[in-house]
Amino acid sequence: MRWSKTIQTVDVHCAGEIGRVITGGILNIPGATMAEKLHHLNTVDDSLLRWLCSEPRSAPAGSFCLLTPACDPRADVGFIVLQPDQAHAMSGSNAMCATTALLETGMIPMVEPESRITFDTAAGLVVATAVCQAGKVVKVTLDMPPSFLARRDAMIETAEWGAVSYDLCFGGVFYALVDVDQIGLTIAPENARALAMTGVDLRNRIAAIEPAPHPTTPALNGLAYVMFRSIEPDGALRTCTTLRPGRADRSPCGTGSNSNMAARHSKGLAKPGDVIVSRSIIGGEFTTELVEETTVGPYPATRNRVSGQCWIYGISQIGLDPTDPFPLGFTLSDTWGG
């Protein structure tokens, strides 16, 4: 066996959503800040992303958590999320996966009953507090980047569903939050395919007319996802984030939960101290606590804490044979969509 490059991953899932944490084989990414590193991955050299996130080495489901040296001296480690569509600044479920992998493998010493890791992300510092018992991480709470509502009740006209209303929110990446009853569906496992394809379709249409500029960090510009939402009988928020090329997030979605709290606060539905449960399409739960009010540029914003749990299920090595005919992978529409 001869490989021209090799990486190691600790494979984790957060409430069912896969986050493969890269623990070896990549020293760093060019850039003096995490925003510059993100920009490099998305606009200068996407070969790492394509190699890992495409076939034959991967599939549409799940993400890779890229760990780098921190740029901010207050942080322990840099963090970027690699997905098939692009590199993203932040993901709550993936940050929980990275926290679990770093502590349970001993890369960062575990301290019981609580351990803390500060991630340097392009969206700002994210502090993870892990509740640890008998060598296991049983809960991760993330102090998320400030979230804000950029546009309330924006509209897009569609031939299929008429005028569809959405809230444009930032929770680490930009979301269009859409009440699911507008498209005639419910957030349920049997509707996952329809939700995924509709959500990606809506995301592409909205992104074509909505630049979603971030007021302070241009690397964060642009709409990432459509998240569908509804209210459960017990008051929980049912969510389904839809990801390109066409799948439903298995987790309740941390950055989406962060965004939803900002939207609720802006509409007078939440205040500091309030806690809401986000429930995924398969029933997994995160809790989101509104900690305090703040601002981001011209926008009123909220600081929130999102909590969940992860489980390690494997350790992998991924290599590249120098004669491999697919060094950057490939995609086919039978699996990856149009």
Secondary structure, DSSP 4 states (H G I P E B T S, - for coil): ---SEEEEEEEEEETTEEEEEEEES----S-SSHHHHHHIIIII--HHHHHHHSBTT--SS-EEEEEE--SSTT-SEEEEEE-SS-EES--HHHHHHHHHHHHHTTSS---SSEEEEEEEETTEEEEEEEEEETTEEEEEEEEPPPEEEEEEEEEEEETTTEEEEEEEEESSSEEEEEEGGGGT--SSGGGHHHHHHHHHHHHHHHHHH-----SS-GGG-SEEEEEEEEE-TTSPEEEEEEETTTEE-SS--HHHHHHHHHHHHHTTS--TT-EEEEE-TTS-EEEEEEEEEEEETTEEEEEEEEEE-EEEEEEEEEEE-TT-S-TT-B--HHHH--
